[in-house]
Amino acid sequence: MAEELTRRAEDAPDEAAIARAHAVYTPFMLSIYDVLVHGISNHLAWRCPTRRLVGLYRAGLSANHLEVGVGTGFFLDRAGGAQLKRLVLFDINRNCLERAGRRLARFRPSLYEVNLLAPIKLDLAPFASVGLTYVLHCLPGKMSEKLKVVDHLRPLMGKRAVLFGATILGRGIAPNRAARALLDLYNAKGVFNNREDDMASLSDGLRQRFDEVEIEREGCVALFRAA
């Protein structure tokens, strides 16, 4: 596994909010993350079965892939196959990078510690696919501000590259009791910043940046593909 933990120390807006959003991802929390999120919350609260997200990866993953906001590496572990030849992982949290890097060691990933809300000054060959799953709902600001992440990623995307992913919405949904409780808790703690996130703002922002956009909602989750 290529150990390329490169910190890009850039001044970026809302640094305190960014720090709160990813501080929860300690080694202990990551050890139970898959059970809590992919085993329980996706099904009972967000009402978007984990298999749906795995299917999103199986459909969108290329042989030359950049994963942005890696979590535990769950989706790439489930969906990545022999066709995955080049894998690069971006995350602001070193714990996430190290855990995902170990889990995905068979793909020999390169790891970069990156603040997505700051310009990405890395000299990397372009990618054919970019995964951005369960990242936007954590970022501070309005959706128009969050989508600056996409602007920072676009120079790393090849001419025919596809961006795909998912985010949990805070508006325009019908949350059940479990979802309301989690939205209240996570937003209060700063883990989520998605009270104003809705389908329209996400769709409009993506359509301003890409020629082809597919977006749909399942439960509280927006799933998207843009090229």
KAWO-V511012 format. One record per residue. N is the residue number from 1. SS is DSSP state (A for helix, B for strand, O for the rest). PHI is phi in whole degrees, 0 to 359 (* if undefined). D_LAST is the distance of its C-alpha to the last C-alpha in whole Angstrom. Layout:
n-><N | N>
ss-><SS | SS>
phi-><PHI | PHI>
d_last-><D_LAST | D_LAST>
This chain:
n-><1 | 2 | 3 | 4 | 5 | 6 | 7 | 8 | 9 | 10 | 11 | 12 | 13 | 14 | 15 | 16 | 17 | 18 | 19 | 20 | 21 | 22 | 23 | 24 | 25 | 26 | 27 | 28 | 29 | 30 | 31 | 32 | 33 | 34 | 35 | 36 | 37 | 38 | 39 | 40 | 41 | 42 | 43 | 44 | 45 | 46 | 47 | 48 | 49 | 50 | 51 | 52 | 53 | 54 | 55 | 56 | 57 | 58 | 59 | 60 | 61 | 62 | 63 | 64 | 65 | 66 | 67 | 68 | 69 | 70 | 71 | 72 | 73 | 74 | 75 | 76 | 77 | 78 | 79 | 80 | 81 | 82 | 83 | 84 | 85 | 86 | 87 | 88 | 89 | 90 | 91 | 92 | 93 | 94 | 95 | 96 | 97 | 98 | 99 | 100 | 101 | 102 | 103 | 104 | 105 | 106 | 107 | 108 | 109 | 110 | 111 | 112 | 113 | 114 | 115 | 116 | 117 | 118 | 119 | 120 | 121 | 122 | 123 | 124 | 125 | 126 | 127 | 128 | 129 | 130 | 131 | 132 | 133 | 134 | 135 | 136 | 137 | 138 | 139 | 140 | 141 | 142 | 143 | 144 | 145 | 146 | 147 | 148 | 149 | 150 | 151 | 152 | 153 | 154 | 155 | 156 | 157 | 158 | 159 | 160 | 161 | 162 | 163 | 164 | 165 | 166 | 167 | 168 | 169 | 170 | 171 | 172 | 173 | 174 | 175 | 176 | 177 | 178 | 179 | 180 | 181 | 182 | 183 | 184 | 185 | 186 | 187 | 188 | 189 | 190 | 191 | 192 | 193 | 194 | 195 | 196 | 197 | 198 | 199 | 200 | 201 | 202 | 203 | 204 | 205 | 206 | 207 | 208 | 209 | 210 | 211 | 212 | 213 | 214 | 215 | 216 | 217 | 218 | 219 | 220 | 221 | 222 | 223 | 224 | 225 | 226 | 227>
ss-><O | O | O | O | O | B | B | O | O | O | O | O | O | O | A | A | A | A | A | A | A | A | A | O | O | O | A | A | A | A | A | A | A | A | A | A | A | A | A | A | A | A | A | A | O | O | O | O | O | A | A | A | A | A | A | A | A | A | A | A | O | O | O | B | B | B | B | B | O | O | O | O | O | A | A | A | A | A | A | O | O | O | O | O | O | B | B | B | B | B | B | O | O | A | A | A | A | A | A | A | A | A | A | O | A | A | A | O | O | B | B | B | B | O | O | O | O | O | O | O | O | O | O | O | O | O | B | B | B | B | B | B | B | O | O | A | A | A | O | O | O | O | A | A | A | A | O | A | A | A | A | A | A | A | O | O | B | B | B | B | B | B | B | B | B | B | B | B | O | O | O | O | O | O | O | O | A | A | A | A | A | A | A | A | A | A | A | A | A | O | O | O | O | O | O | O | O | O | A | A | A | A | A | A | A | A | A | A | A | O | O | O | B | B | B | B | B | B | O | O | B | B | B | B | B | B | O>
phi-><* | 285 | 263 | 237 | 275 | 252 | 271 | 255 | 280 | 244 | 289 | 223 | 292 | 57 | 298 | 294 | 294 | 298 | 298 | 297 | 294 | 248 | 296 | 294 | 275 | 278 | 305 | 295 | 299 | 293 | 290 | 243 | 301 | 298 | 292 | 294 | 271 | 281 | 269 | 240 | 298 | 303 | 277 | 274 | 261 | 281 | 55 | 231 | 305 | 304 | 299 | 293 | 290 | 298 | 298 | 301 | 289 | 298 | 279 | 257 | 290 | 251 | 286 | 233 | 238 | 246 | 254 | 245 | 79 | 270 | 59 | 255 | 81 | 303 | 291 | 292 | 297 | 281 | 258 | 290 | 231 | 297 | 286 | 280 | 260 | 227 | 226 | 237 | 244 | 247 | 197 | 278 | 256 | 296 | 299 | 296 | 300 | 293 | 293 | 295 | 300 | 294 | 296 | 256 | 303 | 296 | 264 | 51 | 287 | 260 | 244 | 226 | 274 | 227 | 270 | 291 | 275 | 249 | 305 | 263 | 256 | 237 | 268 | 235 | 296 | 294 | 253 | 266 | 213 | 226 | 260 | 223 | 247 | 57 | 246 | 300 | 291 | 272 | 285 | 285 | 101 | 285 | 301 | 299 | 281 | 297 | 287 | 300 | 305 | 296 | 300 | 287 | 274 | 303 | 297 | 268 | 261 | 292 | 302 | 253 | 291 | 243 | 256 | 219 | 169 | 206 | 212 | 272 | 272 | 245 | 229 | 73 | 237 | 239 | 292 | 280 | 299 | 295 | 295 | 299 | 296 | 291 | 299 | 297 | 295 | 292 | 290 | 297 | 274 | 84 | 289 | 253 | 220 | 236 | 301 | 259 | 283 | 220 | 298 | 297 | 292 | 292 | 299 | 299 | 296 | 291 | 291 | 288 | 250 | 227 | 283 | 239 | 227 | 240 | 215 | 212 | 244 | 230 | 63 | 266 | 249 | 264 | 249 | 221 | 217 | 222 | 214>
d_last-><30 | 29 | 30 | 28 | 29 | 28 | 29 | 27 | 30 | 28 | 30 | 27 | 28 | 29 | 30 | 33 | 30 | 28 | 31 | 32 | 28 | 28 | 32 | 32 | 31 | 34 | 35 | 37 | 34 | 31 | 34 | 34 | 30 | 29 | 32 | 32 | 28 | 27 | 30 | 31 | 29 | 26 | 29 | 31 | 30 | 26 | 27 | 23 | 25 | 24 | 23 | 20 | 18 | 19 | 18 | 15 | 15 | 16 | 14 | 11 | 13 | 13 | 16 | 15 | 14 | 15 | 16 | 16 | 19 | 21 | 24 | 26 | 23 | 24 | 20 | 20 | 24 | 23 | 20 | 20 | 22 | 24 | 20 | 19 | 21 | 20 | 19 | 19 | 20 | 20 | 22 | 25 | 27 | 29 | 31 | 27 | 26 | 30 | 30 | 26 | 27 | 30 | 29 | 26 | 28 | 28 | 25 | 26 | 24 | 24 | 24 | 24 | 25 | 23 | 23 | 20 | 21 | 22 | 21 | 20 | 22 | 22 | 22 | 20 | 18 | 14 | 12 | 10 | 9 | 10 | 12 | 13 | 16 | 19 | 19 | 18 | 21 | 23 | 22 | 25 | 24 | 23 | 19 | 19 | 20 | 18 | 15 | 17 | 16 | 12 | 13 | 15 | 13 | 10 | 13 | 13 | 10 | 10 | 9 | 7 | 6 | 5 | 6 | 9 | 12 | 15 | 18 | 21 | 22 | 25 | 25 | 25 | 26 | 29 | 30 | 33 | 36 | 34 | 31 | 33 | 35 | 32 | 30 | 34 | 35 | 31 | 31 | 35 | 34 | 31 | 29 | 27 | 26 | 24 | 27 | 25 | 22 | 21 | 18 | 18 | 18 | 15 | 13 | 14 | 13 | 10 | 10 | 12 | 9 | 6 | 6 | 5 | 7 | 9 | 12 | 15 | 19 | 21 | 24 | 24 | 20 | 17 | 14 | 10 | 7 | 4 | 0>
